[in-house]
């Protein structure tokens, strides 16, 4: 969840049932309850990344007065609510100013601003906070920004980057301090064909995907070009998620920090396989995480498996989803036919 909790400025922004309401009312009395309801209905744990302010400054003093402009103190209340839930809290920058060298000429100010951010969060939550997830504002971060981000917050384990990166740094990779650079997979509410296609592509390559939305999507001309209502966008989100649950019932929902070790394992561990006389053997190292999952394409049925089990089968595609529970799995196929593994 990008940009939440976020400051609200008590200005009229959205029309609900023919009536204009303020940004504060929309974010915290319409969007926030809907998103919590969605999480409860579908058993989802979110990772929220907060920007805290939008002042755009890259020079001290680094302050957070915007966070308390709301007449209802709603941003603070939502922050405390997230902290006391199964959701996860991460960062979207100090003030939504991208951590790039051109925007922060004095790179040490990145450290100062993020240190102030940690201290501010600890004060309003009443305890020290461990931050492991960072999503780049405006999808932009460079090697300098990442270096100083980790200098300020060494507990960061994942950095979310652009949907479609134009540089190598935005691609799936492991950088300093074993930090994962993870491009955002999918976003938004429509068109559903685009979202679904991007999801399938990411699943086929990495076995998982991340979907991003924002509380201000409804009045963003870029993200809501058809000017849909929030009810319509919420309905689209439900349609998308129901499609995913129906087509991929084997997927597990995780927060960003929970997913980290699995992405890290995927990018660092190797496996070997042999295929002889209708028998497929897959071997992974003893240090690999278990269970591990493989897609196996075969026109021939499986007769016997040791060390794992089939958790789903796509008959139209001759595709098996294998859950590997031991470091060596043996799969015996029925005799005859050709296999693609």
Secondary structure as GFF3:
##gff-version 3
##sequence-region A 1 341
A	DSSP	beta_strand	12	16	.	.	.	ID=ss1
A	DSSP	beta_strand	19	22	.	.	.	ID=ss2
A	DSSP	alpha_helix	23	25	.	.	.	ID=ss3
A	DSSP	pi_helix	26	31	.	.	.	ID=ss4
A	DSSP	alpha_helix	32	42	.	.	.	ID=ss5
A	DSSP	beta_strand	47	50	.	.	.	ID=ss6
A	DSSP	three_ten_helix	65	68	.	.	.	ID=ss7
A	DSSP	alpha_helix	74	83	.	.	.	ID=ss8
A	DSSP	beta_strand	88	91	.	.	.	ID=ss9
A	DSSP	alpha_helix	108	125	.	.	.	ID=ss10
A	DSSP	beta_strand	133	135	.	.	.	ID=ss11
A	DSSP	three_ten_helix	137	139	.	.	.	ID=ss12
A	DSSP	alpha_helix	143	152	.	.	.	ID=ss13
A	DSSP	beta_strand	158	161	.	.	.	ID=ss14
A	DSSP	three_ten_helix	168	170	.	.	.	ID=ss15
A	DSSP	beta_strand	173	175	.	.	.	ID=ss16
A	DSSP	three_ten_helix	176	178	.	.	.	ID=ss17
A	DSSP	beta_strand	179	183	.	.	.	ID=ss18
A	DSSP	beta_strand	186	187	.	.	.	ID=ss19
A	DSSP	alpha_helix	192	206	.	.	.	ID=ss20
A	DSSP	beta_strand	211	212	.	.	.	ID=ss21
A	DSSP	three_ten_helix	217	219	.	.	.	ID=ss22
A	DSSP	alpha_helix	230	247	.	.	.	ID=ss23
A	DSSP	alpha_helix	256	268	.	.	.	ID=ss24
A	DSSP	beta_strand	271	276	.	.	.	ID=ss25
A	DSSP	beta_strand	279	284	.	.	.	ID=ss26
A	DSSP	beta_strand	292	298	.	.	.	ID=ss27
A	DSSP	beta_strand	302	306	.	.	.	ID=ss28
A	DSSP	beta_strand	308	314	.	.	.	ID=ss29
A	DSSP	three_ten_helix	315	317	.	.	.	ID=ss30
A	DSSP	beta_strand	319	324	.	.	.	ID=ss31
A	DSSP	beta_strand	328	333	.	.	.	ID=ss32
A	DSSP	beta_strand	339	340	.	.	.	ID=ss33
###
